[in-house]
Amino acid sequence: MTTATLCWSLTFGEFVDVVCTFACMEQMELIKFVWYILDPRKVGTIETHVIKVFFYSIWYNKPYSNVPQALAYLKTIDEDGVYNYRELESLLSRYPFVFSPVYQLQQQILSRTLGESWWSAHKTRLADAKQLNECFATA
């Protein structure tokens, strides 16, 4: 595995914004968020090596789950080595455990920063505000 060099930086405020957004996401939103990160050119596809590096990175190069089987499954659904979002969803429907470090990271953020009950109430407030805004937009 190679280590990617970051060519961008975040201010502290941007970091807090990303962490708070990440904490409020539902499971499918987390997957879309990861897709957004893995497809920086926004071409709608991700190559096998990008997915492999991501999976091995989140598992600290020790995939305790069925990551190798999941990567083998990808080859069976598309042999060209380039995958779209639907194919990633297909992989996750068969091998949902491969994303568990992402879900565990979110859970740790929730439990260690302000507590799960605060985040739950915050998510409810955000959903209520969104619904209210949608009502005013259609009125």
Accessible surface in RSA format (square Angstrom, percent):
REM  Atomic radii and reference values for relative SASA: ProtOr
REM  Chains: A
REM  Algorithm: Lee & Richards
REM  Probe-radius: 1.40
REM  Slices: 20
REM RES _ NUM      All-atoms   Total-Side   Main-Chain    Non-polar    All polar
REM                ABS   REL    ABS   REL    ABS   REL    ABS   REL    ABS   REL
RES MET A   1   120.81  62.6  43.15  28.6  77.67 184.9  49.09  41.7  71.72  95.0
RES THR A   2   117.82  83.8 102.80 104.2  15.02  35.8  81.77 109.8  36.06  54.5
RES THR A   3   131.73  93.7 103.09 104.5  28.64  68.3  72.43  97.3  59.30  89.6
RES ALA A   4    86.05  79.1  59.98  92.6  26.07  59.3  69.08  97.3  16.97  45.0
RES THR A   5   128.06  91.1 100.40 101.8  27.66  65.9  71.84  96.5  56.22  85.0
RES LEU A   6   123.68  68.9  99.71  71.3  23.97  60.3 100.68  70.7  22.99  61.9
RES CYS A   7   123.52  93.4  86.12  96.0  37.40  87.9  46.11 116.8  77.41  83.5
RES TRP A   8   154.29  61.9 129.90  62.9  24.39  57.3 121.29  64.7  33.00  53.5
RES SER A   9   102.17  86.3  76.33 101.9  25.85  59.5  44.29  94.3  57.88  81.1
RES LEU A  10    81.33  45.3  50.01  35.8  31.33  78.7  51.70  36.3  29.63  79.7
RES THR A  11    85.78  61.0  77.33  78.4   8.45  20.1  79.11 106.3   6.68  10.1
RES PHE A  12   158.61  79.4 145.57  90.2  13.04  33.9 149.77  90.8   8.84  25.3
RES GLY A  13    48.42  59.7   0.00   N/A  48.42  59.7  37.21 102.1  11.21  25.1
RES GLU A  14    85.04  48.8  80.26  60.7   4.78  11.4  34.18  66.1  50.86  41.5
RES PHE A  15   104.27  52.2 104.27  64.6   0.00   0.0 104.27  63.2   0.00   0.0
RES VAL A  16    60.18  39.6  59.25  53.6   0.93   2.3  60.18  52.3   0.00   0.0
RES ASP A  17    93.00  65.1  88.36  87.9   4.65  11.0  19.85  46.7  73.15  73.0
RES VAL A  18    63.42  41.7  60.62  54.9   2.80   6.8  63.20  54.9   0.22   0.6
RES VAL A  19    37.21  24.5  36.35  32.9   0.86   2.1  37.21  32.3   0.00   0.0
RES CYS A  20    46.67  35.3  46.07  51.4   0.60   1.4  17.90  45.4  28.76  31.0
RES THR A  21    66.68  47.4  59.56  60.4   7.12  17.0  49.31  66.2  17.37  26.3
RES PHE A  22    17.52   8.8  17.41  10.8   0.11   0.3  17.41  10.6   0.11   0.3
RES ALA A  23     0.00   0.0   0.00   0.0   0.00   0.0   0.00   0.0   0.00   0.0
RES CYS A  24    24.63  18.6  14.51  16.2  10.12  23.8  12.07  30.6  12.56  13.5
RES MET A  25    25.50  13.2  22.92  15.2   2.58   6.1  23.88  20.3   1.61   2.1
RES GLU A  26   105.36  60.5 102.93  77.9   2.43   5.8  47.98  92.8  57.38  46.8
RES GLN A  27    98.54  55.1  90.59  66.2   7.95  18.9  27.96  59.5  70.58  53.5
RES MET A  28    90.65  46.9  89.52  59.2   1.13   2.7  68.73  58.4  21.92  29.0
RES GLU A  29    84.90  48.7  82.37  62.3   2.53   6.0  31.57  61.1  53.32  43.5
RES LEU A  30     0.93   0.5   0.93   0.7   0.00   0.0   0.93   0.7   0.00   0.0
RES ILE A  31     6.32   3.6   6.32   4.7   0.00   0.0   6.32   4.5   0.00   0.0
RES LYS A  32   115.80  56.5 111.64  68.5   4.16   9.9  57.02  51.3  58.78  62.6
RES PHE A  33    49.95  25.0  44.49  27.6   5.45  14.2  49.38  29.9   0.56   1.6
RES VAL A  34     8.42   5.5   8.32   7.5   0.10   0.2   8.42   7.3   0.00   0.0
RES TRP A  35    27.82  11.2  27.82  13.5   0.00   0.0  17.88   9.5   9.94  16.1
RES TYR A  36   135.46  63.2 133.09  75.7   2.38   6.2  90.32  67.9  45.15  55.7
RES ILE A  37    97.38  55.4  82.71  61.6  14.67  35.4  87.99  63.4   9.40  25.5
RES LEU A  38    27.51  15.3  19.83  14.2   7.68  19.3  21.99  15.4   5.52  14.9
RES ASP A  39     6.56   4.6   5.58   5.6   0.98   2.3   1.25   2.9   5.31   5.3
RES PRO A  40   100.00  72.9  76.19  69.5  23.81  86.5  79.28  65.5  20.72 128.8
RES ARG A  41   173.54  72.9 146.78  74.8  26.76  63.7  71.35  97.5 102.19  61.9
RES LYS A  42    99.46  48.5  71.31  43.8  28.15  67.0  68.87  62.0  30.59  32.6
RES VAL A  43    85.14  56.0  51.59  46.7  33.54  80.8  59.80  52.0  25.34  68.7
RES GLY A  44    35.09  43.3   0.00   N/A  35.09  43.3  28.67  78.7   6.43  14.4
RES THR A  45    49.85  35.5  45.39  46.0   4.46  10.6  32.22  43.3  17.63  26.7
RES ILE A  46     4.26   2.4   0.40   0.3   3.87   9.3   4.26   3.1   0.00   0.0
RES GLU A  47    70.70  40.6  69.68  52.7   1.02   2.4  18.05  34.9  52.65  43.0
RES THR A  48    32.80  23.3  32.21  32.7   0.60   1.4  30.34  40.8   2.46   3.7
RES HIS A  49   108.02  59.0 104.74  72.8   3.28   8.4  73.16  75.4  34.86  40.6
RES VAL A  50    43.17  28.4  39.78  36.0   3.39   8.2  42.23  36.7   0.94   2.6
RES ILE A  51     1.53   0.9   1.53   1.1   0.00   0.0   1.53   1.1   0.00   0.0
RES LYS A  52    86.08  42.0  86.08  52.8   0.00   0.0  28.97  26.1  57.11  60.8
RES VAL A  53    52.35  34.4  52.35  47.4   0.00   0.0  52.35  45.5   0.00   0.0
RES PHE A  54    32.50  16.3  28.44  17.6   4.06  10.6  32.32  19.6   0.18   0.5
RES PHE A  55     0.74   0.4   0.74   0.5   0.00   0.0   0.74   0.4   0.00   0.0
RES TYR A  56    37.94  17.7  37.94  21.6   0.00   0.0  19.04  14.3  18.90  23.3
RES SER A  57    62.78  53.1  46.28  61.8  16.50  38.0  34.12  72.7  28.67  40.2
RES ILE A  58    33.15  18.9  22.58  16.8  10.56  25.5  29.94  21.6   3.21   8.7
RES TRP A  59    22.58   9.1  19.99   9.7   2.60   6.1  21.45  11.4   1.14   1.8
RES TYR A  60   184.02  85.9 170.30  96.9  13.72  35.7 129.20  97.1  54.82  67.6
RES ASN A  61    90.23  62.2  71.74  69.3  18.49  44.5  21.91  52.7  68.32  66.0
RES LYS A  62   127.17  62.0 121.35  74.5   5.82  13.9  70.70  63.6  56.47  60.2
RES PRO A  63    34.65  25.3  18.38  16.8  16.27  59.2  18.47  15.3  16.18 100.5
RES TYR A  64   170.60  79.6 137.00  77.9  33.61  87.4 114.69  86.2  55.91  68.9
RES SER A  65    17.67  14.9   0.00   0.0  17.67  40.7   7.17  15.3  10.50  14.7
RES ASN A  66    46.78  32.3  43.64  42.2   3.14   7.6  17.67  42.5  29.10  28.1
RES VAL A  67     0.00   0.0   0.00   0.0   0.00   0.0   0.00   0.0   0.00   0.0
RES PRO A  68    66.41  48.4  57.61  52.5   8.80  32.0  60.90  50.3   5.52  34.3
RES GLN A  69   100.00  55.9  95.15  69.5   4.86  11.6  42.05  89.5  57.95  44.0
RES ALA A  70     0.00   0.0   0.00   0.0   0.00   0.0   0.00   0.0   0.00   0.0
RES LEU A  71    16.17   9.0  16.04  11.5   0.13   0.3  16.08  11.3   0.08   0.2
RES ALA A  72    55.06  50.6  49.92  77.0   5.13  11.7  52.48  73.9   2.57   6.8
RES TYR A  73    29.72  13.9  25.43  14.5   4.30  11.2  17.94  13.5  11.78  14.5
RES LEU A  74     0.03   0.0   0.03   0.0   0.00   0.0   0.03   0.0   0.00   0.0
RES LYS A  75   129.74  63.3 127.25  78.1   2.49   5.9  70.13  63.1  59.60  63.5
RES THR A  76   105.03  74.7  70.63  71.6  34.40  82.0  72.92  98.0  32.10  48.5
RES ILE A  77    57.76  32.9  27.25  20.3  30.52  73.6  33.20  23.9  24.56  66.7
RES ASP A  78    34.88  24.4  28.60  28.5   6.28  14.8   9.10  21.4  25.78  25.7
RES GLU A  79   162.45  93.3 127.45  96.4  34.99  83.3  45.73  88.5 116.72  95.3
RES ASP A  80   100.81  70.6  65.48  65.2  35.32  83.5  45.22 106.4  55.59  55.4
RES GLY A  81    20.07  24.7   0.00   N/A  20.07  24.7  16.96  46.6   3.10   7.0
RES VAL A  82    50.79  33.4  47.22  42.7   3.57   8.6  47.22  41.0   3.57   9.7
RES TYR A  83     1.26   0.6   1.26   0.7   0.00   0.0   0.01   0.0   1.25   1.5
RES ASN A  84    62.36  43.0  62.03  59.9   0.33   0.8  18.42  44.3  43.94  42.5
RES TYR A  85    45.39  21.2  44.15  25.1   1.24   3.2  44.15  33.2   1.24   1.5
RES ARG A  86   193.84  81.4 187.79  95.7   6.05  14.4  60.94  83.3 132.90  80.5
RES GLU A  87    29.74  17.1  28.90  21.9   0.84   2.0  14.78  28.6  14.96  12.2
RES LEU A  88     3.42   1.9   3.40   2.4   0.03   0.1   3.42   2.4   0.00   0.0
RES GLU A  89    59.90  34.4  54.61  41.3   5.30  12.6  20.09  38.9  39.82  32.5
RES SER A  90    37.00  31.3  30.15  40.2   6.85  15.8  24.57  52.3  12.44  17.4
RES LEU A  91     0.00   0.0   0.00   0.0   0.00   0.0   0.00   0.0   0.00   0.0
RES LEU A  92    13.47   7.5   9.92   7.1   3.55   8.9  10.20   7.2   3.27   8.8
RES SER A  93    90.84  76.8  53.43  71.3  37.41  86.2  51.48 109.6  39.36  55.1
RES ARG A  94   148.28  62.3 121.24  61.8  27.04  64.4  27.63  37.8 120.65  73.1
RES TYR A  95    39.03  18.2  38.92  22.1   0.11   0.3  15.52  11.7  23.51  29.0
RES PRO A  96    76.60  55.8  73.24  66.8   3.36  12.2  74.40  61.4   2.20  13.7
RES PHE A  97   104.16  52.1 100.31  62.1   3.85  10.0 104.16  63.2   0.00   0.0
RES VAL A  98     0.00   0.0   0.00   0.0   0.00   0.0   0.00   0.0   0.00   0.0
RES PHE A  99     1.26   0.6   1.26   0.8   0.00   0.0   1.26   0.8   0.00   0.0
RES SER A 100    12.05  10.2  12.05  16.1   0.00   0.0  12.05  25.7   0.00   0.0
RES PRO A 101    22.75  16.6  16.07  14.7   6.68  24.3  17.53  14.5   5.22  32.5
RES VAL A 102    10.45   6.9   8.66   7.8   1.79   4.3  10.41   9.0   0.04   0.1
RES TYR A 103    48.61  22.7  45.01  25.6   3.60   9.4  42.33  31.8   6.28   7.7
RES GLN A 104   102.46  57.3 100.42  73.4   2.04   4.9  38.06  81.0  64.40  48.8
RES LEU A 105   100.77  56.1  96.29  68.9   4.48  11.3 100.04  70.3   0.73   2.0
RES GLN A 106    19.76  11.1  19.76  14.4   0.00   0.0   0.00   0.0  19.76  15.0
RES GLN A 107    74.71  41.8  74.32  54.3   0.38   0.9  38.69  82.3  36.02  27.3
RES GLN A 108    80.41  45.0  79.63  58.2   0.78   1.9  33.99  72.4  46.42  35.2
RES ILE A 109    25.70  14.6  22.62  16.9   3.08   7.4  25.61  18.4   0.09   0.3
RES LEU A 110    17.99  10.0  17.99  12.9   0.00   0.0  17.99  12.6   0.00   0.0
RES SER A 111    50.34  42.5  27.38  36.5  22.96  52.9  22.86  48.7  27.48  38.5
RES ARG A 112   188.25  79.0 153.97  78.5  34.28  81.6  56.42  77.1 131.83  79.9
RES THR A 113    62.26  44.3  57.51  58.3   4.75  11.3  61.90  83.1   0.36   0.5
RES LEU A 114   121.63  67.7  83.11  59.5  38.53  96.8  95.61  67.1  26.02  70.0
RES GLY A 115    22.65  27.9   0.00   N/A  22.65  27.9  20.76  57.0   1.89   4.2
RES GLU A 116    91.14  52.3  82.68  62.6   8.46  20.1  26.92  52.1  64.22  52.4
RES SER A 117    94.83  80.1  80.30 107.2  14.53  33.5  54.89 116.9  39.93  55.9
RES TRP A 118    94.30  37.8  88.77  43.0   5.54  13.0  72.64  38.7  21.66  35.1
RES TRP A 119     7.55   3.0   7.55   3.7   0.00   0.0   7.55   4.0   0.00   0.0
RES SER A 120    64.74  54.7  59.43  79.3   5.30  12.2  27.27  58.1  37.46  52.5
RES ALA A 121    45.07  41.4  36.91  57.0   8.16  18.6  43.82  61.7   1.25   3.3
RES HIS A 122    43.18  23.6  43.18  30.0   0.00   0.0  28.56  29.4  14.61  17.0
RES LYS A 123    52.47  25.6  47.80  29.3   4.67  11.1  28.21  25.4  24.26  25.8
RES THR A 124    76.80  54.6  71.94  72.9   4.86  11.6  52.86  71.0  23.94  36.2
RES ARG A 125   123.79  52.0 118.06  60.2   5.73  13.6  73.54 100.5  50.25  30.5
RES LEU A 126    85.50  47.6  81.12  58.0   4.38  11.0  81.65  57.3   3.84  10.3
RES ALA A 127    59.04  54.3  49.08  75.7   9.96  22.7  54.62  76.9   4.42  11.7
RES ASP A 128    81.66  57.2  76.68  76.3   4.98  11.8  27.64  65.0  54.02  53.9
RES ALA A 129    49.81  45.8  43.88  67.7   5.93  13.5  48.97  69.0   0.83   2.2
RES LYS A 130   133.86  65.3 129.53  79.5   4.33  10.3  76.44  68.8  57.42  61.2
RES GLN A 131   115.03  64.3 113.57  83.0   1.46   3.5  28.15  59.9  86.88  65.9
RES LEU A 132   101.19  56.4  98.72  70.6   2.48   6.2 100.76  70.8   0.43   1.2
RES ASN A 133    99.84  68.9  94.63  91.5   5.21  12.5  23.92  57.6  75.92  73.4
RES GLU A 134    90.03  51.7  87.21  66.0   2.82   6.7  41.50  80.3  48.53  39.6
RES CYS A 135    71.01  53.7  62.94  70.2   8.07  19.0  22.12  56.0  48.89  52.7
RES PHE A 136   141.29  70.7 126.43  78.3  14.86  38.7 126.54  76.7  14.75  42.2
RES ALA A 137    86.40  79.4  45.77  70.6  40.63  92.4  57.81  81.4  28.59  75.7
RES THR A 138   122.34  87.0  84.32  85.5  38.02  90.6  76.25 102.4  46.09  69.7
RES ALA A 139   115.28 106.0  45.39  70.1  69.89 159.0  82.56 116.3  32.72  86.7
END  Absolute sums over single chains surface
CHAIN  1 A     9587.2       8105.8       1481.4       5900.5       3686.6
END  Absolute sums over all chains
TOTAL          9587.2       8105.8       1481.4       5900.5       3686.6
